[in-house]
Structure formats: C-alpha cells, structure tokens
Amino acid sequence: MCKFFSFVTDPINHPAEYYFFDWEYRKANLDDGGVDSHSHICLHFKLNEDVCNKYEFIPLTKEFTVDQINSKRDDSESAEAWVNRLDFKTIVEPLIIKPIINPFELPKVSEPTEEQIGWLKEWASVWDTVWDAVWYAVRDAVWYAVGDAVWYAVRDAVGDEVWYAVRDVVSASVGDEVGDDVVYAVGDVVWGYISSFFNIEYKYDFLSAVKLWESGLVPSFDGTTWRLHSGKDADVVFEWKPKKGGGK
C-alpha cells in the first residue's frame, strides 16, 4: 500500500524529473484515496509505470523508502537528496514540519509554574468536555483538511516515535492499580499533541496539552486525580483533585 509522501521518477526518458501530487491537486481531490498511489501518479502524468522508479518519504522522520526500482538506472540516491530539500508546504500546506518531542527526554520540571498548572486545568476542562473523543475530534478535522493518507502518516510517525515510550513510563510511574485509566488519558494527550502538526481549525482547543507536552510535562488522570509527570522516569511532580468531574 502506498503511503504519504509518494513520488516516482522516470530517469531514462526524463532525467531529474520527479512526479507527485502537489497541494493544489490534493486540495481539489481530498476524497481521492489515490493521491499517494504510484500507479495513480503514473497514470495522471502519462508515464509508463513499468519503467518508473517508486519512492516514499515521511517528512517528520525523514524516513526514505525505495518502493521499487524498475528503471535500468537506480536514481534512489539523488531522489533521497531531492525529497529532503522539498518544501512540504507545496505538498500539504497545513502540515507543520517540526521535530517530534519526547517530553521525558526534556529537562525535568521539578516544580510546575502557576502558568503550567493553569495549562493542566485548561486541558482537564477540554478533556472533560470531549471525554474519550479526542482521537475522533483530531482525526476527523485532519481528514477533512488534508486527507486520510497524511493523517495516517503523522499519526504513525508520532506514535512510533513517542507514544509507546511515554505510555510505558507513565504506567510504571503510577502503578498497575490505576494503569489502564491513566493509559487512556495519556493517549488523549498524544492526540492533542498530534493536532499541533497541522495548521487547521479544530472544534476544541488542544493548545494546553501541546504546551504541557512541549515543556516536558505529561498530564494523566485516573478518574479522581490529575497528575503531571516529568523527567526520564515520569515522576509525579504535581497532583490535583478537581471538585467535580475531570476538569471542574
């Protein structure tokens, strides 16, 4: 299955030519699942698929994949150099290319500031409103704005880079007795963080979760108590029990 971002070359007949779908085409064809199909690209540009070289690239992680070399000339080295120079605003305008942050690799926040505690309470209020639908709220907005291929690429890139590591270290920090509830709550923070990779309008404001994450703080909730975790061992550096509900 072809993934975002896919492109092809025809190095024999068209040296140094790269074929792909740009933002103008993607924006006009968001419901077209073939915008990252090598076959679709070849058909659209009237290329002989059997002699084209096929590549994929994940801009957030810089992972370059040689899908297939069909030409007598292997131009994968130059193709990788080219795609690393590509301005991805021309491919998906709302996509924000930035490093994926693991908050537990940042300097430990031993004592959260009043501003950071305010972010926690803002996030708790948003979470209390959205409840378990943060994933849907982010996913649906991204799908509508840029298409499902881009959503899956960013979701998987962030998930592979940080989600599993963050989930495991937080679970170990709070203990097995509240582990499952906390894991779900931390998962919602991850989806909130993923929202920051797109300059689009969301139904809810996830900025408080992003600010916490990028400052080295991960909020968790066990149904009673909100906690802020920081440092390589996800130490609990702040606890707060709302009077009623998750964020009130």
N, C-alpha and C positions, 0 to 999 in steps of 0.2 A: 504494500500500500504506500502510495506516495505521500510525503509529508511536507509541511511548510518548513523551509522555503525550497521549492523545486525549480530547477532550470536545466536546460540542455545546451549542448554545443554541436555544431556540425563542422569540425575542424578541417575536413578535406575540401569541401566546397565553399565554406565561408570562414576562413581563418579569423580567429579572435572575435567571432560573433557569439553573443550569448542571448538565449531566448528564454523569456519568462513573462509572467503577467504582472504588470505594474499596478499601482494603486487605482489609477483611473479605470482600468479594466475590472479589477477586483471589486471596487465600489459599485460598479454597474452590474456585477454578477455575483452578489453575495450569496445567493441561493444555489449557485453552481458549485457542486462539490468537486468539480474537475479543475479548479484553478491551480491546484498543485499536482495535477496529473501530468506526467511526462508525455503520455500519449496525446492528451488534450493540447498541450503546448505545441507538439509537433504538428498536429492536425491544423491548429489555428494558424501557424506560420508556414504551412505547406512544406514541411520538411519530411524527408524520408526517415522515419523512426528507426529503421533497421541499421542506419549508419550514424545515428546521433549518439553522443555520449550523455549520460544522465547523472545528475548530481542532486544532492540535498544538503541543506545547511540550516543549522539552528542558530540564529543571530545572538541569542542570550548567552549561550555556552560556547559559541564558536566551533561547534562540532560539525565537521565536514564529512560527508559520506559519499563515496563513489558507488552509485547505484548500479551502473552498467557502463562498460566501455565497449561500444560497438564499432567505432571507427578504427582504422589501421593506425591512427595516431592517438596516443594517450596524452591528452592535454589536461589531466587532472591537477598537475602542479600549478599551472597557470590559472586554471579555473578556481582553485582554492585561494590563490592570491587575489584574484579579481573579486570574488564574493566577500572577502574580508575587507575590501575597500568600498564596497557598495553602501550607498546611503539608503538605509531601510525606510526612511521617511517616504521615499519614492515607491516603496513596495507596499507598506501598510502605514499610512500617515499617522494614525493614532497610537501606533506601537512605540513605547518608550524603551529604548535600549539602555540598560544600566546594569551594573554588577548585581548578582543575586547575593543577598546578605544572609549569612547565618548569624542570628543575633547573639548566640552563645560563643561566637568567636570574637565578639567585640569586647572592649574593656568592661569589666563587671561594674554595674551600678549598685553600690552597696546601700545607698540611701536615696530613694527616688525623690525628686523635687516635687514641690506643690504642683508645678505645671504637669509633670509626668503623672502624678496621681489624678489630676484633672482629666488627662487623656484616658486613663483607665476608667474613670466614671463615665466619660463620654462613650467609650466603647461598650461598657456594660449596658448603657441605655440603648444604644443601637442594637446590641445583641438581644436585649430583652424584647425589642420591637420586632426584629427579624426572626428571632428564635433560631430554629435549625435550618433556616432557608438562606443563609449567607451564600452558600455554594450556588444555589439557583439564582440568586439576585445578581451575583457577579457573572456567572456563566451566561445567563440569558442576555445580559447587557452587552457582553463581549461578542457573543454570537451575532446579535443584531447589528453591531457596529462594524465588525471586521470578518465575520465568518467563523465556522467551526474549526477549520484547519489551524488557524492562528491561535484560537483558544486552546486547542489540544497541545500545540507546541509549547506555549508558555506554561500551561498547567503542568505538563510533564517535566519541563526543564526546572521549574521551581520545586516541584515535588521531588524529583530525583536529587536535586542539589541540597535541599534543606528540610523538607517535610519529615522524612523518616528519622533523620538525626534529631530534630527538635522534639518530635513526638516521643522518642525513646528516652531522651534525657529528662524531659519533664515528667514522664511516667515514673521513672526511677526516683525522681526527686520527691514526689508526693506520696508514693507508696501504692501498693496494689489495691488497697481498700477503696480508693476513690479514682483509680486509674482510668477506668472506662469513661466516666463522665468528663474527666479532665481532658482526655484524648480528643473527645468530640469538640470540646470548647477550644482547644488549641488548633484543631483542624479549621474551625471557623476563622481564627486569626490568620491562618495561612491564606485562606481565600480572600480575606480582607487585604492582605499584603499583595496578593496577585493582582488585585484591582489597580494597584499603583503602576502597573506596567502598561496601562492604557490611558490615554488622554480622552476619556469619554465621559458622558454623563450617566451617573448611577442613580437609582431610585433612593438609595440610602447613602449616608456619608461614612465611608470607611477610613477616613483620614486618621482618626485617632489610633486605630490599630496599626496603621502604617508608621506613624510617628513613634509609637512604642517599640515596634519591631526594629526600626532603623536606629533607635537609641540604645538597643541592647536589652530590651525588656519584653518578655512574653507573658501576656495575661492568661490565666487559667481560671476555671470556675468548676466547683464540684457540686453545685446545686445549692450551696449555702454560702460559701466563702470565695471571694475573688482573691487571687494571688498574683503577684508579679515575680517572675523568675528572671535571674540574670547570672552571668558567669558560666564558665565551661561545664559546671555541674548543675546548672539551672537552680541555683539556690533560691529559696523564697526570701525576698528582700522586702516584701510588703504584703499585708493581708487586710482585707476589708470585707465586712459583712453588711450588705445592704439591709435596710429595714424591711423591705418587701420586694420580692421578685429578684431578677438577676441584676437590674441596673437602677433600682429605685431606692 
